Amino acid sequence: MELMTRDFNRASVIIWSVGNENADTDERLKFMGGLADCAHREDETRLVSAACLVDSEKNEIADRLIEHLDLIGINEYCGWYTPDFEKLPQLMANSNPKKPVIITEFGADALPGHHGTITDKGSEECQVYVYERQIETLRKIDYIKGMTPWILYDFRCPRRTHYLQKYYNRKGVCSADKTYRKPAFEVLQKFYLEEK
């Protein structure tokens, strides 16, 4: 409620999210379902969503929380954690969602200024390739009604000890100090300009 009260008049807030990939338990369903119901009561003008769970064995959306939501959020990293971009269209076909779906996270790491091939993880070329393929794939899926890349700016993350990450999450399309736009920024910018 504090966030809703604080951010109620921010035009950039178009959806209230009640969770992000939380384990599917009865307690979670009761609590997060209650949060979604509260969000609906407190603000009838905005949609309510959550990053829902996917059954990776069946490759389908499998989350009981969906009944409380206006739209389904899915975090997926095709091309980064999983190499197969065709898994996403199959996920939608297997799930046959009855509500709109938005991709709430996608992306790939890139160390600013680090170059390589499209298969060199951590290179700007790999990040561009993932963004281009991601956009190409999402355009083919009718269920997908929007996307929010993870993330705009790189940020400090002590758990990221890989030599290319250097204690940062590098999935941003801009550097952490906000002085450098990675080439994937232009891919994303072009996509949004085409969607106008």
C-alpha positions as CSV (number, residue, x, y, z in Angstrom):
1,M,0.0,0.0,0.0
2,E,2.9,2.4,0.7
3,L,4.2,2.1,-2.8
4,M,0.7,2.6,-4.3
5,T,0.2,5.7,-2.2
6,R,3.6,7.0,-3.0
7,D,3.5,6.3,-6.8
8,F,-0.2,6.7,-7.5
9,N,0.2,9.9,-9.5
10,R,3.2,8.8,-11.5
11,A,2.3,8.5,-15.2
12,S,5.0,6.0,-15.7
13,V,3.2,3.5,-13.5
14,I,0.8,1.7,-15.8
15,I,0.6,-1.7,-14.0
16,W,0.9,-2.7,-10.4
17,S,2.9,-5.9,-9.9
18,V,2.3,-8.1,-6.9
19,G,5.2,-10.5,-7.2
20,N,8.2,-11.9,-9.1
21,E,8.7,-15.6,-9.6
22,N,7.5,-16.6,-6.1
23,A,7.2,-20.3,-5.4
24,D,3.7,-21.6,-5.9
25,T,2.4,-22.5,-2.4
26,D,-1.0,-22.2,-0.8
27,E,0.3,-19.5,1.5
28,R,1.7,-17.5,-1.4
29,L,-1.5,-17.8,-3.4
30,K,-3.5,-16.5,-0.4
31,F,-1.1,-13.7,0.3
32,M,-0.5,-12.6,-3.3
33,G,-4.1,-13.1,-4.3
34,G,-5.0,-10.8,-1.4
35,L,-2.4,-8.2,-2.7
36,A,-3.9,-8.3,-6.2
37,D,-7.4,-7.9,-4.8
38,C,-6.3,-5.0,-2.7
39,A,-4.6,-3.3,-5.7
40,H,-7.8,-3.7,-7.7
41,R,-9.8,-2.1,-4.8
42,E,-7.4,0.8,-4.3
43,D,-6.8,1.6,-7.9
44,E,-9.4,0.7,-10.5
45,T,-7.5,2.6,-13.2
46,R,-4.5,0.3,-13.5
47,L,-3.9,-3.3,-14.4
48,V,-2.5,-5.8,-11.9
49,S,0.1,-8.4,-12.9
50,A,2.9,-10.6,-11.5
51,A,5.8,-12.4,-13.1
52,C,4.2,-15.9,-13.2
53,L,5.7,-19.3,-13.0
54,V,6.4,-21.6,-15.9
55,D,6.5,-25.4,-15.7
56,S,9.8,-25.9,-17.5
57,E,9.2,-29.7,-18.0
58,K,5.9,-29.1,-19.8
59,N,6.9,-25.7,-21.2
60,E,3.7,-24.1,-20.1
61,I,2.5,-21.2,-17.9
62,A,1.5,-22.9,-14.7
63,D,0.6,-20.4,-11.9
64,R,-2.6,-20.4,-9.8
65,L,-2.2,-16.7,-9.1
66,I,-3.3,-15.9,-12.7
67,E,-7.0,-16.0,-11.6
68,H,-6.3,-12.8,-9.6
69,L,-4.5,-10.9,-12.3
70,D,-5.4,-8.8,-15.3
71,L,-2.5,-9.8,-17.3
72,I,0.2,-12.5,-17.1
73,G,3.9,-11.5,-16.7
74,I,6.6,-14.0,-17.9
75,N,10.3,-13.6,-17.2
76,E,12.3,-15.4,-19.9
77,Y,15.9,-15.3,-21.2
78,C,15.8,-17.1,-24.5
79,G,19.2,-16.6,-26.1
80,W,20.9,-16.1,-22.7
81,Y,20.1,-18.8,-20.1
82,T,18.4,-21.0,-22.7
83,P,19.6,-21.0,-26.3
84,D,16.4,-21.9,-28.0
85,F,14.3,-18.9,-29.2
86,E,11.6,-21.3,-30.4
87,K,10.8,-22.3,-26.9
88,L,8.9,-19.1,-26.4
89,P,6.3,-19.6,-29.2
90,Q,5.9,-23.2,-28.0
91,L,5.4,-22.0,-24.4
92,M,2.5,-19.8,-25.6
93,A,1.0,-22.6,-27.8
94,N,1.2,-25.0,-24.9
95,S,-0.3,-22.6,-22.4
96,N,-3.2,-21.1,-24.5
97,P,-3.5,-18.2,-22.0
98,K,-6.9,-16.6,-21.6
99,K,-5.4,-13.3,-20.6
100,P,-2.9,-11.0,-22.3
101,V,0.8,-11.8,-21.7
102,I,3.7,-9.4,-21.2
103,I,7.3,-10.3,-21.1
104,T,8.4,-8.8,-17.8
105,E,12.1,-9.7,-18.2
106,F,14.4,-10.6,-21.0
107,G,17.9,-9.7,-22.0
108,A,21.6,-10.6,-22.0
109,D,24.8,-9.4,-20.3
110,A,27.2,-7.2,-22.1
111,L,30.3,-5.5,-20.7
112,P,30.4,-2.0,-22.1
113,G,33.0,-1.8,-24.9
114,H,33.6,-5.6,-24.9
115,H,33.5,-7.0,-28.4
116,G,33.2,-10.5,-29.8
117,T,30.9,-12.6,-31.9
118,I,27.2,-13.2,-31.4
119,T,28.1,-16.4,-29.5
120,D,30.5,-14.7,-27.1
121,K,28.5,-14.2,-24.0
122,G,29.2,-10.9,-22.4
123,S,30.0,-9.2,-25.7
124,E,28.0,-6.3,-27.1
125,E,27.4,-8.3,-30.3
126,C,25.8,-11.2,-28.3
127,Q,23.5,-8.7,-26.5
128,V,22.5,-7.2,-29.8
129,Y,21.8,-10.6,-31.3
130,V,19.7,-11.6,-28.3
131,Y,17.7,-8.4,-28.5
132,E,17.2,-8.7,-32.3
133,R,16.1,-12.3,-32.1
134,Q,13.9,-11.6,-29.0
135,I,12.0,-8.8,-30.8
136,E,11.7,-10.9,-34.0
137,T,10.3,-13.8,-32.0
138,L,7.9,-11.7,-29.9
139,R,6.4,-10.1,-33.0
140,K,5.2,-13.5,-34.1
141,I,3.2,-14.3,-31.0
142,D,-0.3,-12.9,-30.8
143,Y,-0.6,-13.5,-27.0
144,I,2.3,-11.2,-26.3
145,K,1.0,-7.6,-25.8
146,G,4.2,-6.0,-24.5
147,M,7.7,-6.4,-23.1
148,T,10.0,-4.8,-20.6
149,P,13.6,-5.6,-21.0
150,W,15.8,-6.3,-18.0
151,I,17.2,-3.6,-17.5
152,L,18.0,0.0,-18.5
153,Y,21.2,0.5,-16.6
154,D,23.8,-2.0,-15.3
155,F,23.9,-2.1,-11.5
156,R,26.2,-3.3,-8.7
157,C,25.6,-6.9,-7.7
158,P,28.1,-8.6,-5.3
159,R,27.0,-12.0,-6.5
160,R,28.2,-11.4,-10.1
161,T,31.8,-12.4,-9.8
162,H,32.5,-13.5,-13.4
163,Y,35.4,-11.6,-14.9
164,L,33.2,-9.8,-17.5
165,Q,30.6,-8.9,-14.9
166,K,33.0,-7.5,-12.3
167,Y,30.4,-7.4,-9.5
168,Y,27.7,-5.9,-11.8
169,N,24.6,-7.2,-13.4
170,R,25.5,-6.2,-17.0
171,K,22.1,-6.8,-18.6
172,G,21.5,-3.1,-18.9
173,V,21.4,-1.4,-22.3
174,C,23.4,1.5,-20.8
175,S,26.4,1.5,-18.5
176,A,26.0,1.9,-14.7
177,D,27.4,5.4,-14.8
178,K,24.9,6.4,-17.4
179,T,27.5,7.7,-19.8
180,Y,27.5,4.9,-22.4
181,R,24.7,3.4,-24.5
182,K,25.4,-0.2,-25.6
183,P,24.5,-1.0,-29.2
184,A,21.4,-3.0,-27.9
185,F,20.0,0.4,-26.8
186,E,19.6,1.3,-30.5
187,V,18.0,-2.0,-31.3
188,L,15.4,-1.4,-28.6
189,Q,15.0,2.2,-29.6
190,K,14.4,1.2,-33.3
191,F,11.8,-1.3,-32.1
192,Y,9.9,1.3,-30.1
193,L,10.0,3.8,-32.9
194,E,8.6,1.3,-35.3
195,E,5.8,0.5,-32.8
196,K,4.6,4.1,-32.6
